[in-house]
Amino acid sequence: MKKSQKKVLFTRENYILVAVGLAVIMLGFFLMSGGNNDDVTIFNPDVFSSRRIFWAPLIVILGFVIEIVAIFYSKKENKE
């Protein structure tokens, strides 16, 4: 490699994984939202649904795991 050439830190695959991770995080936050009621004195039991308490946070954590993998992912180069 010449001195003027610089090695790129992230490849196209890294950026694709980052985009997928961000989409998964946004999906998790979208699943957490909702349950809005115009009258604040009325209790809405949808706040405690399994989608909002269990699945949505799990999906957000999965998105952050994908982001970590996207940062550390690199192709193995053949040394042959």
C-alpha positions as CSV (number, residue, x, y, z in Angstrom):
1,M,0.0,0.0,0.0
2,K,1.3,3.4,-0.9
3,K,1.8,6.1,1.6
4,S,-0.8,8.3,-0.1
5,Q,-3.5,5.6,0.2
6,K,-5.5,5.5,3.4
7,K,-7.4,2.5,4.7
8,V,-11.1,3.1,5.1
9,L,-12.3,2.4,8.6
10,F,-15.9,1.4,7.8
11,T,-17.0,-0.5,4.7
12,R,-20.3,-0.6,3.0
13,E,-21.4,-3.6,5.1
14,N,-20.7,-1.6,8.3
15,Y,-23.0,1.3,7.1
16,I,-25.7,-1.2,6.1
17,L,-25.6,-2.8,9.6
18,V,-25.7,0.7,11.2
19,A,-28.8,1.5,9.1
20,V,-30.5,-1.8,10.1
21,G,-29.6,-1.2,13.7
22,L,-31.1,2.3,13.7
23,A,-34.3,0.9,12.0
24,V,-34.7,-1.8,14.6
25,I,-34.2,0.8,17.4
26,M,-36.8,3.1,15.9
27,L,-39.2,0.1,15.5
28,G,-38.8,-0.6,19.2
29,F,-39.5,3.0,20.2
30,F,-42.5,3.0,17.9
31,L,-43.9,-0.1,19.6
32,M,-43.4,1.5,23.0
33,S,-45.4,4.6,22.0
34,G,-49.1,4.9,22.1
35,G,-51.7,4.6,24.7
36,N,-52.5,8.3,24.5
37,N,-55.8,9.4,26.0
38,D,-57.3,12.9,25.7
39,D,-58.7,12.7,29.3
40,V,-55.9,12.3,31.8
41,T,-58.2,11.1,34.5
42,I,-59.1,7.9,32.7
43,F,-56.8,5.0,33.2
44,N,-55.7,3.2,30.1
45,P,-54.7,-0.5,30.7
46,D,-52.8,-0.6,27.4
47,V,-49.9,1.0,29.2
48,F,-49.1,-2.4,30.8
49,S,-49.4,-4.5,27.7
50,S,-46.7,-7.1,27.0
51,R,-45.9,-5.3,23.8
52,R,-44.9,-2.2,25.7
53,I,-43.3,-3.8,28.7
54,F,-41.5,-6.8,27.3
55,W,-41.2,-6.8,23.5
56,A,-40.5,-3.2,22.7
57,P,-37.5,-2.8,25.1
58,L,-36.2,-6.2,23.9
59,I,-36.3,-5.0,20.3
60,V,-34.5,-1.7,21.3
61,I,-31.7,-3.7,23.1
62,L,-31.4,-5.9,20.0
63,G,-31.0,-2.7,17.9
64,F,-28.2,-1.6,20.1
65,V,-26.5,-5.0,19.9
66,I,-26.7,-4.7,16.1
67,E,-25.1,-1.3,16.3
68,I,-22.2,-2.7,18.4
69,V,-21.7,-5.5,15.9
70,A,-21.8,-3.0,13.1
71,I,-18.9,-1.0,14.7
72,F,-16.7,-4.0,15.3
73,Y,-17.5,-6.0,12.1
74,S,-14.7,-6.4,9.6
75,K,-14.1,-8.8,6.8
76,K,-11.4,-11.3,7.3
77,E,-8.7,-11.0,4.6
78,N,-7.0,-14.0,3.1
79,K,-3.3,-14.1,3.8
80,E,-2.5,-16.4,1.0
